Amino acid sequence: MWLFLIGCIVIETGGLLAVLFSKYPHLAKGIAVSCIVVGSVLSAIPVISAIVGVSPEVLRAAWNLPVGEFNISLDPLSALFMLPVITLGPLTALYSTEYLKHPQGIGSHYFFYNTLIAAMMLLLTAQNAILFLIVWEIMAISSFFLVTFDDQLSSVREAGWTYLIATHIGVMALLAFFAILGQKTGDYNFNHFIESSHSLSPELATVLFGLSVVGFGSKAGIFPLHIWLPDAHPAAPSHVSALMSGVMIKMGIYGLFRSLAFIGAPPSEWGWTLVALGALASVVGIVYALSQHDLKRMLAYSSVENIGIICMGLGTGILGIAWQNSALSILGFGGAMLHVLNHSVFKGLLFLSAGTVVHETHSKEMNTLGGLLKKMPFTASLFFTGAIAASAIPPFNGFVSEFVLYFAGIKSALTHGIAPITLAAVLLTTLALVGGLAVAAFTKSAGLIFLGEPRVSLDVTPKDPGWRMKAPQLVLAVCAIALGVFSPYLLPFIEAAIQNYSPVMHGAPTPLYDVLQPSLQNIIIVFGLLLALFAVLAATVTILSGGRKSTSERRPVWDCGYARPEPSMQYTPSSYTAPIVNLFRAILRLKIVRIAPNGFFPDSGSFETIIKDRTRESFFAPLFKFAAKILLPFKILQHGHVHIYVIYVAVTLIALLFITAGN
Amino acid sequence: MKPFDAITLFSALLFSPLLFGIINRIKAMFAGRNGSPLLQTYFDIFKLFRKNMIYGNSTTLVFQLAPAGILAALIVALLLIPWGPIEAPISFSGDFILLAYLLGLSRFLTVIAALDTGSSFEGMGASREVTFAALGEPTFMLGALLLAIHTGESSLSRIFGSIQLTELHPTGTTITLLVAAWMILLLTENSRIPVDDPNTHLELTMIHEVMVLDTGGPLLGIVTYASAIKIWIFSALISNLVFPHLFEKPAMQTVGVAVGIIFVAVVVGIIESIMGRIRLRNIPKLLVGATALVATGLLMTLAG
């Protein structure tokens, strides 16, 4: 445990040194990043030993605050969530050294970067509510400054603002959550929460569950609390997007996992709530994702989709507990947990590759890109890897975790009864539909950016980046394949982590490993056959075509014999998804701005489709307007006259004095 | 694994191009023509393999290797399909999910190869393909779920092995609904009338054919062979639902599957002869209708 704490301290020290040396940007970068690498390697040792089941050490220290104490421990659940932090942390940091070119603000950027990583590491180990809230807030603030790195742009400032508000709505709910729990149980340590969780009344437990869904959900980006995600990710530098989407939003999922242990045995309604929210979020998320033109915004919406899938897994797990079907609960939680790891890998990879595209072309607008594969083959092949994994297509890792959830659905259906079959129908329909739509979304982004011809001629020549941007992507792509192939070996650890952290789960004789093992082994055999057969066929095709290279020709493609074909005539991303966007008009808000060429001598015309987020426009905007209307009158109290503020203080103190004296 | 277990694999590899021949023969019969030989697709494929390749100006390695991936995914998918009483070589709990996603892989590669040409027509076809495929996925999954609930099994081999067509309700009605829904799925996934017309010559209205518009030579040969295997997979699934269960003896059941596959091809031919295409904007309704059929079956199972 000390080793872990030293790792955190090393990372944070790196950040502080980066500020000190901010006059020498290269030095600052070097120090900060190498501290992240060293710190992650140091803490990897305790993390791995916690996962393989070495009993967790607890580290408690005196603390000068009135409530709470410094109490950290690394149990298997924390350690599993820690894996993305200590892999994506150093990888994105290495990537950033090449990605960030301008020396301005480098020192403070790395200060916040290192702080964010250290805060997440402490957050995952915090065993005390006060400590947890403090590091939660540090995480929120430091990520806010990371998002607003390019703060000379008004769009970036606005995105940062949205993020700050959204995250603090979450904190508000969390404060209430922990305050109520602390009040009821009389202590702020997590193990104390768990011990007295059964004494909560069902009504209070449900209120607490609602608070935790809002509080943690706003960080995870659970629909409809996702609105900060699609703004913040395009605004942030790409390595920050990768870290936030791959790791930070999972802290919300971790919170949901952890807090389930504090509020007693869950009734089935909680499970249904999460399943319904997750199903809605995944469909809405992927429909929005495929309708976006902005590459990074599209990836952000895809995160909303994946968080939805994770939520469905959590909900299934809760239903399993409520129905005393331990196999279902372990499959649900296990699928959710596996998807957390898988999503970290492929979304991190996608954001880094997308970042490379942005870095080289200075454009995030898919409608203007195209044909990049010829100029940047390395980036293209890694983006394709990520895209296939994100579409849950075999043989990459995305498929395996979705398979576990499908499997949970089938197991649920086989127990008979209306409720389990309904759950199965919801799970299978949603996952199938979302899978199909994900193929549409990712063939669009991968296909239209990297294949074909450039739609607009760029004034820069994009090329593959240097090794510092390449290596992290390569590592993640290897992880995407490895997690697909080795997932059966990971399952026992996931199972142990889930069973040990909560008394609700404890002692349930649920062989996740035994249930899934035969299926997963067969799936891996199929993966192997698939790759082998592909290799043979591809070699055959190459020989067939290579052997006749002299006679194979290149010709223009068929375009109805049009005389002057141009790259701008290619299908655009907007036209590609038009049929689906039309089908989902109920969810999307499509605005078409069309200026038709007019008059006898028409000169120009234009056509633009704008997709607006309905949740933001029709739910949050009116809500905040309403809140402003009610709260504005109170502004009288805040007028800037310090001497009157002093009177407020005095009056409050005297009032408190009377109240205390009265008691 | 006994060599006989892979009967679906070998029969599909050998005979799948025959299905196109049967369909075309039926269509010719309805039109009062003699029609092309039953083995025409074989001739076409052999002819294509002897030809030279012509690539589009902007195509890359993706275009060149995608057909190999498509064929690999479909051949591997064949290993998951049982043949009446004979279990599939690879059979496990939840195998139909992998089957659906292997078909998804082949679709992903088809679409990617189409986009690699940079042609607007191919983009158009790809766009339609992903739209309709996304709507078709739930039909397949819910159908498999319905079967799983009905038989209490969770692998294709066991599911098809334990269907008992002895009573009209609920088994008979459920299977009927499912056959209808999966038939719609077959027509959509294999781009047949009324969803898509494989013989049309108007690029603007095509779905699947337009995605291989600029594919030629051996690559087109592979793609044609792959689409023959794909229709064989769907026909075998539908055939397995009904035909083996009409017979008592395992030997007869084995023959029954083959009869069923041919029967499905004949039905496809008849549908193509007596129906026109429906408008593109109505295809989603057809697909949602297919899902609704399965959902009805599910409700009936729950109620009965």
Contacts between the chains, C-beta under 8 A, distances in Angstrom:
chain1	res1	chain2	res2	distance
A	370	B	118	7.3
A	371	B	58	6.4
A	371	B	118	7.1
A	373	B	60	5.5
A	373	B	62	7.0
A	374	B	60	6.4
A	384	B	112	7.8
A	388	B	105	7.9
A	388	B	108	6.7
A	391	B	104	7.4
A	391	B	108	6.5
A	392	B	101	6.8
A	393	B	101	6.0
A	393	B	104	5.4
A	393	B	105	4.9
A	393	B	108	5.6
A	394	B	98	6.9
A	394	B	101	5.4
A	394	B	102	6.6
A	394	B	105	6.1
A	399	B	101	5.9
A	403	B	94	6.7
A	403	B	97	5.8
A	403	B	98	7.3
A	406	B	94	6.4
A	406	B	97	4.7
A	406	B	141	7.8
A	407	B	93	7.3
A	407	B	94	4.9
A	407	B	97	7.5
A	409	B	145	7.2
A	410	B	93	7.4
A	410	B	94	5.9
A	410	B	145	6.9
A	410	B	148	5.7
A	410	B	154	5.1
A	411	B	154	7.7
A	413	B	145	5.8
A	413	B	148	6.0
A	413	B	149	5.1
A	414	B	148	6.6
A	414	B	149	7.2
A	414	B	152	6.2
A	414	B	154	6.5
A	416	B	149	7.5
A	418	B	302	5.7
A	421	B	149	6.3
A	421	B	298	7.3
A	421	B	301	8.0
A	421	B	302	6.1
A	424	B	145	5.9
A	424	B	149	7.9
A	425	B	142	6.6
A	425	B	145	6.6
A	425	B	295	7.7
A	425	B	298	6.2
A	428	B	138	7.5
A	428	B	141	4.4
A	428	B	142	6.2
A	428	B	144	8.0
A	428	B	145	5.2
A	429	B	138	4.6
A	429	B	141	6.7
A	429	B	142	6.0
A	429	B	291	7.8
A	431	B	141	7.5
A	432	B	100	7.2
A	432	B	137	3.9
A	432	B	138	4.6
A	432	B	140	7.1
A	432	B	141	4.0
A	432	B	142	7.7
A	433	B	134	6.4
A	433	B	135	7.7
A	433	B	137	6.1
A	433	B	138	5.2
A	435	B	101	7.3
A	435	B	104	6.7
A	435	B	137	6.0
A	436	B	104	7.6
A	436	B	130	7.5
A	436	B	133	5.5
A	436	B	134	2.9
A	436	B	135	7.1
A	436	B	136	7.3
A	436	B	137	4.0
A	436	B	138	7.9
A	437	B	134	4.8
A	439	B	104	6.2
A	439	B	107	6.6
A	439	B	108	5.6
A	439	B	111	7.5
A	439	B	130	5.7
A	439	B	133	7.0
A	439	B	134	7.0
A	440	B	130	3.8
A	440	B	131	6.7
A	440	B	134	5.8
A	443	B	108	6.3
A	443	B	111	4.6
A	443	B	112	6.1
A	443	B	115	6.8
A	443	B	126	6.8
A	443	B	130	6.1
A	444	B	130	8.0
A	446	B	112	7.1
A	447	B	111	6.7
A	447	B	112	5.4
A	447	B	115	3.5
A	447	B	116	7.5
A	447	B	126	7.4
A	448	B	115	6.4
A	448	B	123	7.9
A	451	B	58	7.9
A	451	B	60	7.1
A	451	B	62	6.5
A	451	B	112	7.0
A	451	B	115	4.7
A	451	B	116	4.3
A	451	B	118	6.9
A	452	B	58	5.9
A	452	B	115	6.2
A	452	B	116	7.0
A	452	B	117	7.3
A	452	B	118	3.3
A	452	B	123	7.9
A	453	B	58	5.0
A	453	B	118	4.8
A	518	B	92	5.4
A	518	B	93	6.8
A	519	B	92	4.5
A	519	B	93	5.1
A	519	B	94	5.2
A	519	B	95	7.6
A	522	B	90	5.5
A	522	B	91	7.8
A	522	B	92	4.1
A	522	B	95	7.2
A	523	B	92	7.7
A	523	B	98	5.8
A	525	B	90	6.6
A	526	B	76	5.8
A	526	B	79	7.2
A	526	B	80	7.6
A	526	B	90	6.2
A	526	B	98	6.2
A	526	B	102	7.7
A	529	B	76	5.3
A	529	B	79	7.2
A	530	B	72	5.8
A	530	B	73	6.5
A	530	B	76	4.8
A	530	B	102	7.6
A	530	B	105	8.0
A	533	B	72	4.1
A	533	B	75	6.0
A	533	B	76	6.2
A	534	B	68	5.9
A	534	B	69	5.4
A	534	B	72	4.1
A	537	B	68	3.7
A	537	B	69	7.8
A	537	B	71	5.7
A	537	B	72	5.5
A	537	B	222	7.7
A	538	B	65	5.1
A	538	B	68	4.2
A	538	B	69	7.5
A	540	B	68	7.3
A	541	B	64	6.6
A	541	B	65	6.7
A	541	B	67	6.8
A	541	B	68	5.0
A	541	B	218	6.9
A	541	B	219	7.1
A	541	B	222	7.1
A	542	B	64	7.4
A	542	B	65	7.8
A	544	B	49	7.7
A	544	B	218	5.0
A	545	B	53	5.1
A	545	B	64	6.4
A	545	B	217	8.0
A	545	B	218	7.1
A	545	B	219	7.9
A	548	B	52	5.7
A	548	B	53	6.9
A	551	B	52	4.6
A	552	B	52	5.7
A	552	B	53	4.1
A	552	B	54	6.7
A	552	B	55	6.6
A	552	B	217	7.9
A	553	B	52	7.6
A	553	B	53	7.9
A	553	B	54	5.1
A	553	B	55	7.3
A	554	B	54	7.4
A	554	B	55	5.2
A	554	B	56	7.1
A	554	B	57	5.4
A	555	B	54	5.5
A	555	B	55	7.5
A	555	B	56	6.9
A	555	B	57	6.9
A	556	B	56	7.1
A	556	B	57	5.4
A	557	B	56	4.2
A	557	B	57	7.0
A	557	B	58	7.8
A	557	B	117	4.9
A	557	B	118	6.8
A	557	B	119	4.0
A	557	B	122	7.3
A	557	B	213	7.5
A	557	B	214	4.5
A	558	B	119	6.6
A	558	B	121	6.6
A	558	B	203	7.4
A	558	B	213	5.4
A	558	B	214	5.9
A	559	B	119	6.5
A	559	B	120	6.9
A	559	B	121	7.2
A	560	B	121	8.0
A	560	B	203	6.9
A	567	B	118	7.1
A	569	B	120	5.6
A	570	B	118	5.3
A	570	B	119	7.4
A	570	B	120	5.8
A	570	B	123	6.3
A	571	B	115	7.9
A	571	B	120	5.1
A	571	B	122	7.8
A	571	B	123	2.5
A	571	B	124	6.1
A	571	B	126	7.7
A	571	B	127	6.7
A	575	B	123	7.3
A	575	B	124	7.9
A	575	B	127	7.0
A	576	B	123	6.1
A	576	B	126	7.1
A	576	B	127	4.6
A	577	B	127	7.1
A	578	B	127	7.2
A	579	B	127	6.1
A	579	B	128	6.4
A	579	B	131	4.3
A	580	B	130	7.6
A	580	B	131	5.1
A	580	B	134	7.1
A	583	B	131	7.3
A	583	B	135	7.9
A	583	B	284	5.8
